[in-house]
């Protein structure tokens, strides 16, 4: 009840709630394909490369979300090409790009005059600092993700389950794969403001992983993943507000416990 009363009074809590909804939609949709296609490590490479764009954007006085978006999309395209052309060595290249992106971000952060607390929120997340402008950008990214998935839904399913068969059918597998990675990049940008770069992969994958344990139909997994994401973000907000805990970390802890419980329940009662 205290949280509801505060929600009605404080604009920053309302922004946080709306951001949680937008993040849940994005991670429910793209996280499903990440889990099914088992590209969590690639997603991690994209996420941590985004720090380079954030640091550069701060240094030149540009909105960090724009910097994160451009660097994440760049990483998605590069990693997509690398995994297609250099399948056996892709892990090494992903790790190298991951490290380079983080290093570039740290360098530009260190040479940026002054100290900006907001910059730390991109590393560790602070959903309570989401502004109206952030919500506008997140909403546009959400719409872009939904539109692309609606047009390429069957193609994404096809490459997620059987790339070889998709090639035999004449599907442009490589192009669709890179497009999927670009959607993941946009989702990561959305989640960075919620839980930060350090925890972004957990929120991207855990709702879909929980749904995958009990469901097989892709549409149902997506819907249930969105619901799970909403549950985690809202309950994390409430618990963090009442207990004075970091919101992003609280959201991830709740999601992690749900995943372990779901996995254990399935193993014991299956």
C-alpha positions, 0 to 999 in steps of 0.5 A, a space after each residue: 500500500 505504501 508503494 501504491 501511494 508513492 506511485 500515485 504521488 511521484 512521477 519517477 516511480 510512474 516512469 519506472 513502472 512504464 519502463 518496466 512494462 516496455 522492457 518486459 515486452 522487448 525481452 519477452 519477444 527477443 529473449 525467446 529467440 535468444 533462449 531457443 537459438 542458444 545465443 546468450 554468449 553473443 548477446 552478452 558480447 553485444 551488451 558489453 560492447 555497448 559500453 563503448 558507445 555510452 562512453 563515447 556519447 558522454 564524452 561528446 555530449 550526446 545522449 548515451 542511449 543513442 551511443 549505446 544503440 549505435 554501438 550495439 547495432 554495430 556489434 550485432 552486425 560484426 558478431 553476426 558476420 563473424 559467427 557466419 564466416 568464422 564459426 569455429 573461432 567465433 567465441 574468441 572473436 566475441 570475447 575480444 569484441 566484448 573486452 574491447 567495447 568495455 575497455 573503450 567505454 572505460 577510457 572515454 569515461 575516464 577522460 570525460 570531464 567531471 563525474 556523472 552519477 548517471 553514467 554509473 546507472 548504465 553499468 549497474 542500472 537504475 530504473 528509478 532514474 528513467 526520464 520521460 525522454 528515455 521512455 519516449 526512446 524506449 517506446 520507439 525501440 519497442 515499436 520497431 521490435 514488434 513491427 520487425 518480428 511481425 514481418 519476420 516471425 516465421 523466418 526467425 522461427 525457421 532459423 532458430 530451429 533448423 538453419 540447414 532446412 531453411 537454407 534448402 528452402 531458399 531463405 536468406 538465413 544469414 540476413 535474417 540471423 543478423 536482423 535478429 541480432 540487431 533486434 537483440 541489440 535494441 532490446 539490450 539498449 532498453 534493458 540497460 536503463 533498467 538493470 544495467 550492463 552487468 545484469 542485462 543478459 539475466 533479464 533478457 533470458 530468464 523470463 524466456 528460460 522459465 517459459 521454455 521449461 513448461 511451454 513449447 509453442 513460440 507464441 505462448 512462450 513469448 506471451 508468458 515471458 512478457 508476463 514473467 518480465 512484468 512480474 519481476 520488474 513490478 515485484 522488484 520495484 515494490 521490494 526495492 522501494 520498501 526495503 531501500 535496495 537497488 532496484 535493478 539487482 532486486 529484479 534480477 534476484 527475484 527472476 533468478 529465484 523464480 528460474 531456480 524454483 521453476 527448474 527444480 519443480 520441473 525436475 522433481 515433479 516431471 
